[in-house]
């Protein structure tokens, strides 16, 4: 079996109508794409204990899409855990993540790969930046407010940490401290580890089917607690160069 260069990790919970269209788009974006330079890729879906028939849809597609792998959680564990499950199981040295609701555009993955290839080796994260968001007004306002507070506290120079489409080095990600909701703080955590990050403008689309799994109040309450925790991690971190004799 050929080891893939890139693993596309997609966490899902109750997204049965969005699964097949998104997988078809990933295949269209990456099969025969020049940015992969002939390298293989894989798609790793992580079903976070869906209550609909998402898993059945994935099982059917797995029989016809050789690039597709499907993992399932025995109990619902949240998006960050699902992402980490996928990254740990992934075989590629680089990971691209997408939200399972179809609002991220897989056609942006080659653009992230192109940005990676022209960037210094110490840039380990390329974060999507939704410059024209298609969410509701309340969601856009809440996100803008949260990003302003986060940016002031963490100084991560990242305009949009909530965007689901990202490209990062697998080894660098797995070296980060893990906690629930960590996916919203990847730029700050990567920078804490000594790496550089770049934000890249990406497309954003309306949700085609299903409903959002978050509401603004719950996200804000959890976010404030996590923000204090990440700020503490940054203050308490130490890095040093290493030489081998």
Secondary structure as GFF3:
##gff-version 3
##sequence-region A 1 245
A	DSSP	beta_strand	6	12	.	.	.	ID=ss1
A	DSSP	alpha_helix	16	30	.	.	.	ID=ss2
A	DSSP	three_ten_helix	34	36	.	.	.	ID=ss3
A	DSSP	beta_strand	41	47	.	.	.	ID=ss4
A	DSSP	alpha_helix	54	62	.	.	.	ID=ss5
A	DSSP	beta_strand	68	72	.	.	.	ID=ss6
A	DSSP	alpha_helix	79	89	.	.	.	ID=ss7
A	DSSP	beta_strand	94	99	.	.	.	ID=ss8
A	DSSP	three_ten_helix	106	108	.	.	.	ID=ss9
A	DSSP	alpha_helix	109	117	.	.	.	ID=ss10
A	DSSP	beta_strand	123	130	.	.	.	ID=ss11
A	DSSP	alpha_helix	137	154	.	.	.	ID=ss12
A	DSSP	beta_strand	166	169	.	.	.	ID=ss13
A	DSSP	alpha_helix	170	174	.	.	.	ID=ss14
A	DSSP	three_ten_helix	182	185	.	.	.	ID=ss15
A	DSSP	alpha_helix	186	192	.	.	.	ID=ss16
A	DSSP	beta_strand	196	202	.	.	.	ID=ss17
A	DSSP	alpha_helix	216	236	.	.	.	ID=ss18
###
